[in-house]
Every structure is written in structure tokens, then in C-alpha cells.
Amino acid sequence: MRQYVFDNHQELLDAWWNWVHLNQKNFEQLLKNHLFLTKKTFTTFMREQMSNSINPPVKAIASVEQWLDEYGILPEENKYSYDEIKLFLSLKNAHEEQRPIVCSPKEDPPEGITMQHTYALIGIKESKISHRKFVILRNPHHENRNWFSHYFFYGGRHSIERQENGTTMLTISPVKRSTITMELRDFAHSFAYIDCGRSLQNKELCKQHAENLHHPNQGFEHIS
């Protein structure tokens, strides 16, 4: 942090942490109130704390703001963060390489996501209008599952864009369907783990598959 945020100035790092420690309860309340913390919310908060502080570390706070701007650490309302873009590109590359991708929700997922389910990622797309990024997921349920199960499990959270008065609006809602489209940021805050398998284009896997077709008992352990 000293190197990347404060350009190796130890005194700025010390001043920053001392100031954060003095305002620790306010920082904790900020994170509690804003599960989707944006750059605007955080910078506004810091400036409010500065105005209420005696001798705030102005240079240290300015260094933090510059770091947030330069590296896209926090997302903006209409702009993804560096980590969000990196996640999307990783998923896109894995999907193009035909690597199986499965996603597990966090312990307290938002409405529509079932914590006990593992979802398969089956597609990636980007809006040509807003440039929002989306992932397409499939839950374990059949599309024509019994109506009674709808009382116990949602299908997922579905994102859709609509044009209203020349503005593209994003709507997110829980749905009963088994195949869903999720906006990237909503997806990132709903799932805790993402696992990728080996590429289905792998020559060794293709060779092994061909051998198993000729010798179906090979490659499987017999369980008595």
C-alpha cells in the first residue's frame, strides 16, 4: 500500500491509518450501509469526514483519491471497476475455451438465488446499447419442473434492459425460470465461488473420450 498508494511515503501511510483509526466507527457504518460501495459514495464520505476532523491528513486522503481514480479500484454507477472487468474477461476466456464453469452462491445470497444450488455458467454477452456486461446461468432445475417446487425455490435473478424516455434502465428481479441472465455486478455480489474445469477442447480429453467409447469400462473404478 505504501508503494502503490502513497508513492513510498511512510509518513502519508501512517497519517492515513491514524485518521482511519480515529474514524473507525464511521468507516464501519459506511461498509455496513453500502454493500455496493461505489467510488462516489466513498469519496463523498471521506470529504465529509475531513470537514468534521481536526487537522485531517489532506495529502494522504488526496493520494487515496488519486489511486482510486487511476486504477478503478471501486466501481462507478455506470462504469465497472478493474476487478469486475478482470472477472468478466476471465469468464469470457474460460467460456470461449469451452471450460465447464460452475458458480456457488454466498451464504446469504440476494432474493432469487438459492444458496444450496450450484449454477452452471453457459453464456456471456454485452449490451450494444449500454455496454453493460451479462452472464447467462442455468440452475439444476428442469425448465418444466413441478409447479409445487416454485413455492420452495426460485429459479434465479434475471436482469433485463428497457428503454424509457431515451434512457436505458436495468431491471433485476427474481424469476421462476431455470435459465437466467444476470448483470455482471449483481452476479459478482451474489456468488462466492467460481470453479473452472479443464477445456473440452483438450486433446488428451478427446483422446480419452474416444478410448472410453471403444472400451466403456476403462477409466472407471468398480465399486462393489
C-alpha positions in Angstrom: 0.0 0.0 0.0 2.8 2.4 0.8 4.3 1.8 -2.6 1.2 2.0 -4.8 -1.0 4.4 -3.0 1.5 6.7 -1.2 4.5 6.5 -3.5 6.7 5.1 -0.8 6.0 7.9 1.6 5.7 6.2 5.0 4.5 9.4 6.7 1.5 9.5 4.5 0.7 5.9 5.2 1.0 6.4 8.9 -1.2 9.6 8.7 -3.9 7.7 6.7 -4.1 4.8 9.2 -4.2 7.1 12.2 -7.1 9.0 10.6 -8.9 5.8 9.7 -8.5 4.6 13.3 -9.9 7.8 14.7 -12.9 7.5 12.4 -13.2 3.7 12.6 -16.8 3.5 13.7 -17.8 5.8 10.8 -15.9 3.6 8.3 -17.6 0.5 9.7 -21.0 2.1 9.4 -20.3 3.1 5.8 -19.5 -0.5 4.9 -22.5 -1.8 6.7 -24.8 0.6 5.0 -23.4 0.2 1.5 -23.0 -3.4 0.3 -22.4 -2.0 -3.2 -19.8 0.7 -2.4 -19.1 3.0 -5.3 -16.3 5.5 -5.7 -18.6 8.4 -5.5 -20.1 7.2 -2.2 -16.6 6.6 -0.7 -15.0 9.9 -1.8 -18.1 11.8 -0.6 -17.8 10.1 2.7 -14.1 10.9 3.0 -14.7 14.6 2.3 -17.5 14.7 4.9 -15.1 13.1 7.5 -12.4 15.6 6.5 -14.7 18.5 7.2 -15.6 17.1 10.6 -11.9 16.3 11.5 -9.3 18.4 13.2 -6.1 18.6 11.1 -7.1 15.8 8.7 -4.2 14.3 6.6 -5.1 16.1 3.4 -2.2 14.8 1.3 -2.8 11.2 2.4 -6.5 11.4 1.6 -5.7 13.0 -1.8 -3.3 10.2 -2.6 -6.1 7.6 -1.8 -8.5 9.5 -4.2 -5.9 9.6 -6.9 -5.3 5.9 -6.5 -9.0 5.1 -6.8 -9.2 7.2 -9.9 -6.1 5.9 -11.6 -6.7 2.1 -11.0 -10.5 1.9 -11.0 -10.5 0.2 -7.6 -14.1 0.9 -6.8 -17.0 0.7 -9.3 -18.9 3.8 -10.5 -22.6 3.9 -11.3 -22.1 3.5 -15.0 -18.5 2.1 -15.0 -17.1 -1.2 -13.9 -14.2 -1.5 -11.5 -10.9 -3.1 -12.5 -11.8 -6.3 -10.6 -15.2 -6.5 -12.3 -13.6 -6.2 -15.8 -11.0 -8.7 -14.9 -13.6 -11.2 -13.7 -15.7 -10.7 -16.9 -12.7 -11.3 -19.1 -11.6 -14.4 -17.2 -15.1 -15.8 -17.5 -15.3 -14.9 -21.2 -11.9 -16.6 -21.9 -12.9 -19.7 -20.0 -16.2 -19.9 -21.8 -14.5 -19.5 -25.2 -12.1 -22.3 -24.3 -15.1 -24.5 -23.6 -14.1 -24.9 -19.9 -17.0 -26.0 -17.7 -17.8 -23.2 -15.2 -19.8 -23.6 -12.0 -20.8 -20.9 -9.5 -21.7 -21.3 -5.9 -23.7 -18.6 -4.1 -22.5 -16.8 -1.0 -24.0 -17.7 2.4 -26.7 -15.0 2.3 -27.5 -14.5 -1.4 -30.0 -11.9 -2.6 -33.6 -12.8 -3.4 -33.9 -15.3 -6.2 -30.6 -17.1 -5.7 -30.8 -20.5 -3.9 -27.8 -21.0 -1.5 -27.9 -24.8 -1.8 -27.7 -24.7 -5.6 -24.6 -24.7 -7.9 -25.2 -22.8 -11.1 -23.6 -23.5 -14.4 -22.4 -20.6 -16.5 -23.4 -21.2 -20.1 -23.0 -17.9 -21.8 -21.5 -14.4 -21.9 -22.9 -11.3 -23.6 -22.5 -7.5 -23.6 -25.2 -4.9 -24.3 -24.6 -3.0 -27.6 -26.6 -0.1 -26.2 -25.3 0.4 -22.6 -22.2 -1.8 -22.8 -23.3 -3.5 -19.6 -22.0 -7.0 -19.2 -24.0 -10.1 -18.5 -23.6 -13.7 -17.7 -26.1 -16.5 -18.6 -26.6 -19.1 -15.9 -28.5 -22.4 -15.5 -29.7 -23.8 -12.2 -30.1 -27.5 -11.5 -33.8 -27.5 -12.1 -35.6 -28.6 -15.3 -37.3 -25.8 -17.1 -40.6 -27.7 -16.8 -40.3 -28.5 -13.1 -43.3 -29.2 -11.0 -45.2 -26.1 -10.1 -45.2 -27.0 -6.4 -41.4 -26.6 -6.2 -41.8 -22.9 -7.1 -43.0 -22.4 -3.5 -39.7 -23.6 -2.2 -37.1 -22.5 -4.8 -36.8 -19.5 -7.1 -35.1 -20.1 -10.5 -32.7 -17.2 -10.1 -32.3 -13.4 -10.6 -32.9 -12.1 -14.1 -31.6 -8.8 -15.5 -33.2 -7.1 -18.4 -32.7 -3.7 -20.0 -35.6 -1.4 -21.1 -35.7 1.9 -22.9 -37.5 4.6 -21.1 -37.6 8.1 -22.4 -34.3 7.6 -24.2 -32.6 6.2 -21.2 -31.6 2.5 -20.8 -32.9 1.2 -17.5 -31.8 -2.0 -15.9 -34.3 -4.1 -14.0 -33.3 -7.0 -11.8 -36.0 -9.4 -10.3 -36.3 -12.9 -9.0 -37.8 -15.4 -11.5 -39.0 -19.0 -11.7 -37.2 -19.9 -14.9 -34.2 -22.2 -14.8 -32.1 -20.2 -17.3 -31.3 -16.7 -16.2 -29.3 -13.7 -17.4 -27.5 -11.7 -14.7 -25.8 -8.3 -14.9 -22.1 -8.7 -14.0 -22.2 -6.6 -10.8 -25.2 -8.3 -9.5 -23.6 -11.7 -10.3 -20.4 -10.7 -8.6 -22.2 -9.8 -5.4 -24.4 -12.9 -5.4 -21.8 -15.6 -5.8 -18.8 -16.5 -3.6 -17.0 -19.2 -5.6 -16.4 -19.9 -9.2 -14.7 -23.1 -10.4 -13.5 -23.9 -14.0 -12.7 -27.4 -15.3 -10.3 -28.4 -18.0 -11.1 -27.3 -21.5 -13.3 -29.7 -23.5 -11.0 -28.9 -26.5 -8.1 -30.5 -24.7 -6.7 -33.2 -27.0 -6.0 -35.6 -24.2 -9.6 -35.4 -23.0 -10.8 -36.0 -26.6 -8.4 -39.0 -26.9 -9.6 -40.4 -23.5 -13.2 -39.9 -24.5 -12.7 -41.8 -27.8 -10.9 -44.7 -25.9 -13.8 -44.9 -23.5 -16.3 -45.2 -26.4 -14.3 -48.3 -27.6 -13.7 -49.6 -24.1 -16.5 -48.3 -21.9 -15.2 -50.0 -18.7 -11.8 -48.3 -18.9 -11.2 -45.2 -16.8 -13.9 -46.0 -14.2 -13.4 -47.6 -10.8 -15.6 -50.5 -10.0 -17.5 -50.1 -6.8 -18.7 -53.3 -5.1 
